[in-house]
Amino acid sequence: MLKWIAQNKYKVMAFIIGLYLVVDVLQHKGQARVLFPKEFPGSQYQVLPFQSMSDLTSEGKNWIKGVNLKEQLNRLDQDVAGFECDVYFDTTSKSFNVHHDKDKSIGYSLDELLQIYQQRNLQAGIWLDIKNLDQSNDAQALQNLLSLRDKYKLQNKILVESGHAEVLTSFCDSGFFTSYYVPFFNPYKISNDKLKVWADSIASVISNVKVDALSGYYFQSSFLNHYFPRYPVLTWVEKSSFSLVNFLFQKKIAADRSVFIVLKP
């Protein structure tokens, strides 16, 4: 066997490399799909973003995903461009609680996290994924966020994201940069007819509200850029060591000018 391997070492090397690539693609199918251009049906929508009152200050497109703990905030590099934080608005206390899962509060308020932000003299942008923002609490949430913005001098630093686009207009009018979190669907796994349905649905939503950007999973970014090229795209990606597919994917996202911010672990 060893003699045969020595005599056919180049074939063995080619087989190993080929096997590695097959396994790599299978483990990162979503990212592999994005690496290859997809022809989307139909043309772009003539939906224009309104003239935003907020100029989100950001020193780069690479932000940190899921900074929900004091320890995580304390570990951030001083020059980090920005970070994302998951929050829920509590109508009883009229304040934001910081946690990702709905029923798993970790006992932190956004106010507490911003105290650390101020103490460390950070200048990073802050992406607030407000999980439960809707028409029942948007007015109170806006008032609390305005108070926090003034208290910590965060003008042009806060990005407000919600899956309920209709409530974002008031945040836009108050000078917050906003993003509509589009519904979940994978454009690489559905028919052209369904793609058109999704595009029509998103166009219908954003044509009646004020939003600055569109956010979605990384595999939705090409879809959003194709149909709504005038809207900056916000997305998030996962890192994976020893993956050629992930390496090429990260390069593609970094070079994509339509992607305004990309969250990374």
Steps between C-alpha positions, in 0.01 A plus 500: 500500500777743595682420176184563299443832679860605430458417133170685475560784744365770269179306442466447874557871565243593236251256655554643849461858377189406304351323802576801719324733253194276482473483879563875528222582252257260670572655840457854365231453236338835568824692459597296193172600331568869561842472336334429165282772341128425482277634227198655670184545293370846421657840533570721800223689676492877476457541873717782627612541861385823655754770579612385844554749781758266650854460375616185676862548596702185435872447456456169318255237383615216729302510825482251788190282534308434821673717762247440777722460805704749699801273466467503120478878491805530724698274263426701186797666333509873554485568126217256415273646230177386664311222671152348508292467814172308541239680708136475607295798611325452834185711518479454878841645582499709179854391425697267274618161628798337333470135396459295184241236586153621589459316832865501609566837656854545631411793724682775311344824388622687195573791731749285694677396181521859380660601829789266417505636144542851641755400764717337233461805276396284209402663171347191340168492324221316683261273307190441713301197390174583680338158508152598614454845347148544366211746500413422862830628641674707231411841649634411846805329352580807293479731801731277703750474217499877449578538870788252480637666187509838671636360826796325335546741207434236235380718215568322166617191688180293532351268240146377572393172337152348503298247306202737526582764242189705576638610839834622366372824349484677837857388578616634164327830566683517834840464333571129550644291218256215442490163330210276405577138586344314208314171559699179488521316168783349301502635142722211390242241596175637357350538153514815289128552556551500877798732464275751326240464774758578767639794303150641447423459870814683617448775242143548622619533861788743451315722251267614779750559783826673575799267532868557427615145430396136462642220713493124456697178502815491289331283237235771456749779430529440123121484472459830685768672295347378173147624566573796728844629396447844652470360851815415699501135609581389855581135560688253719739213435664217691871432513643155444862400541679297233226555242584617150131561428466722807821685412379576147155589630644748751701660218189530285297667776786737583523612136123533451427873498128443548569355848518796736555306824582135561481349848763244597539287815 
